[in-house]
Amino acid sequence: MADDQNNQQQDGQQTPPPQNPLQGGNGGAPTPPPPKPEDTTPANYQIGQHLPPVIDIKMPAHSIQVDEQKFLHLLAGSISLTKDEKKRIIESMPKLRQEQVDELIRIFEEERQKFAELSAKHVDQLKKLEKQHWADWQDIELEQKAGEKTKEDEAQADEIRKKLGL
């Protein structure tokens, strides 16, 4: 009866008896161990490693001192830019200054490094993004080839018209 009186609050309600600290706070079940810390070891996944050795895009004429294949590999491998942004960069090459192209290269290289620093749990997502962006890049290549074919066809048609005197 003394225990019952000790467990009553002033308003007359019962309070639960104190928990045994060895039992934990789970109603008698032992406290589970804390979760293992997430492995944050960099996976060193290299974005763009699956690109072909030669990128089949023709850059417009420009006066920039740049390794075009290196630049195109970095641009094609970027998973931060959309397809349209990549196309605009290619189209704007004649208007860009050397400093702007150098800065783009620095940003693309930094992007690769930052993604390489992500842990292994992100690799599947990176591969998925890389695959999507590669498909977009192939669209850019096909669009460029189609545009070149159209220009060639128009030039041939003009040549035929000239020969026919039209």
C-alpha positions as CSV (number, residue, x, y, z in Angstrom):
1,M,0.0,0.0,0.0
2,A,2.9,2.3,0.7
3,D,4.1,1.8,-2.9
4,D,0.6,2.7,-4.2
5,Q,0.7,5.9,-2.1
6,N,4.2,6.7,-3.4
7,N,3.0,6.3,-7.0
8,Q,0.0,8.6,-6.6
9,Q,0.4,12.2,-7.8
10,Q,-1.3,15.0,-5.9
11,D,-4.3,14.9,-8.2
12,G,-4.9,11.3,-7.4
13,Q,-3.7,9.7,-10.7
14,Q,-1.3,6.8,-10.7
15,T,2.2,7.4,-12.1
16,P,4.1,4.5,-13.6
17,P,6.8,2.9,-11.5
18,P,10.3,4.1,-12.4
19,Q,12.1,2.2,-15.2
20,N,15.0,-0.1,-14.4
21,P,17.9,1.7,-16.2
22,L,19.3,-1.7,-17.3
23,Q,16.1,-2.4,-19.2
24,G,16.2,0.8,-21.3
25,G,13.1,2.9,-22.1
26,N,11.4,0.4,-24.4
27,G,9.1,-1.3,-21.9
28,G,11.7,-3.9,-20.8
29,A,13.4,-4.4,-24.1
30,P,17.1,-3.6,-24.3
31,T,18.0,-0.4,-26.0
32,P,19.1,-1.1,-29.6
33,P,22.6,-0.1,-30.6
34,P,23.0,3.2,-32.3
35,P,22.9,3.0,-36.2
36,K,26.3,2.6,-37.9
37,P,27.6,5.9,-39.1
38,E,27.2,6.4,-42.9
39,D,30.3,5.5,-44.9
40,T,31.4,8.8,-46.5
41,T,34.5,7.4,-48.1
42,P,34.7,9.0,-51.6
43,A,33.7,6.5,-54.3
44,N,35.9,8.3,-56.8
45,Y,33.4,7.7,-59.6
46,Q,34.7,9.6,-62.6
47,I,32.0,11.3,-64.6
48,G,32.6,11.1,-68.3
49,Q,34.9,8.1,-68.1
50,H,32.6,6.2,-70.5
51,L,32.7,8.8,-73.2
52,P,34.2,7.8,-76.6
53,P,37.8,9.0,-77.2
54,V,36.7,11.4,-79.9
55,I,33.6,13.6,-79.5
56,D,31.9,14.0,-82.9
57,I,30.9,17.7,-82.7
58,K,32.2,20.4,-84.9
59,M,32.9,23.6,-83.0
60,P,32.1,26.8,-84.9
61,A,35.2,28.8,-86.0
62,H,36.7,30.7,-83.0
63,S,39.9,32.3,-81.9
64,I,40.2,30.6,-78.5
65,Q,43.3,28.6,-77.6
66,V,41.7,25.4,-76.4
67,D,42.1,21.7,-76.8
68,E,38.7,21.2,-78.4
69,Q,38.4,17.5,-77.6
70,K,39.2,18.1,-73.9
71,F,36.7,20.9,-73.8
72,L,34.0,18.8,-75.6
73,H,34.7,15.9,-73.3
74,L,34.2,18.1,-70.2
75,L,31.1,19.7,-71.7
76,A,29.6,16.3,-72.8
77,G,30.3,14.8,-69.4
78,S,28.8,17.6,-67.4
79,I,25.6,16.4,-65.6
80,S,24.9,19.9,-64.3
81,L,24.0,21.5,-67.6
82,T,20.9,20.8,-69.7
83,K,21.0,19.8,-73.3
84,D,20.0,23.4,-74.4
85,E,22.7,24.9,-72.2
86,K,25.4,22.7,-73.8
87,K,24.1,23.6,-77.3
88,R,24.3,27.3,-76.4
89,I,27.9,27.0,-75.2
90,I,28.9,25.4,-78.4
91,E,27.1,28.0,-80.5
92,S,28.5,30.9,-78.6
93,M,32.2,29.8,-78.9
94,P,33.0,32.4,-81.5
95,K,31.7,35.1,-79.1
96,L,33.4,33.9,-75.9
97,R,36.7,35.4,-74.6
98,Q,39.6,33.2,-73.6
99,E,39.0,33.9,-69.9
100,Q,35.4,32.7,-70.2
101,V,36.4,29.4,-71.8
102,D,39.2,28.9,-69.3
103,E,36.6,29.5,-66.5
104,L,34.2,27.0,-68.1
105,I,37.0,24.4,-68.2
106,R,37.8,25.1,-64.5
107,I,34.1,24.7,-63.5
108,F,33.7,21.4,-65.5
109,E,36.9,20.0,-63.9
110,E,35.7,21.1,-60.4
111,E,32.3,19.5,-61.1
112,R,34.0,16.2,-61.9
113,Q,36.1,16.4,-58.8
114,K,33.1,17.2,-56.5
115,F,31.1,14.3,-57.9
116,A,34.1,12.0,-57.4
117,E,34.1,12.9,-53.7
118,L,30.6,11.6,-53.2
119,S,30.3,8.3,-51.3
120,A,29.4,5.0,-52.9
121,K,25.7,5.3,-52.1
122,H,25.5,8.0,-54.8
123,V,27.2,6.1,-57.6
124,D,24.0,4.5,-59.0
125,Q,22.3,7.9,-59.2
126,L,25.4,9.4,-60.8
127,K,25.4,6.6,-63.4
128,K,21.8,7.2,-64.1
129,L,22.4,11.0,-64.6
130,E,25.4,10.3,-66.7
131,K,23.4,8.0,-69.0
132,Q,20.6,10.6,-69.4
133,H,23.1,13.3,-70.2
134,W,24.9,11.1,-72.7
135,A,21.6,10.5,-74.5
136,D,21.1,14.3,-74.6
137,W,24.6,14.7,-76.0
138,Q,23.9,12.2,-78.7
139,D,20.8,14.2,-79.7
140,I,23.0,17.3,-80.0
141,E,25.4,15.3,-82.3
142,L,22.5,14.0,-84.4
143,E,20.9,17.5,-84.6
144,Q,24.3,19.0,-85.8
145,K,24.7,16.3,-88.4
146,A,21.2,16.8,-89.6
147,G,21.8,20.5,-89.9
148,E,25.0,19.9,-91.9
149,K,23.2,17.5,-94.2
150,T,20.4,20.1,-94.8
151,K,23.1,22.7,-95.7
152,E,24.8,20.3,-98.0
153,D,21.5,19.4,-99.7
154,E,20.7,23.1,-100.1
155,A,24.1,23.8,-101.6
156,Q,23.7,20.9,-104.1
157,A,20.2,22.2,-105.0
158,D,21.6,25.7,-105.6
159,E,24.4,24.2,-107.8
160,I,21.9,22.3,-109.9
161,R,19.7,25.4,-110.3
162,K,22.8,27.3,-111.5
163,K,23.6,24.6,-114.0
164,L,20.0,24.7,-115.3
165,G,20.0,28.5,-115.4
166,L,17.3,28.9,-112.9
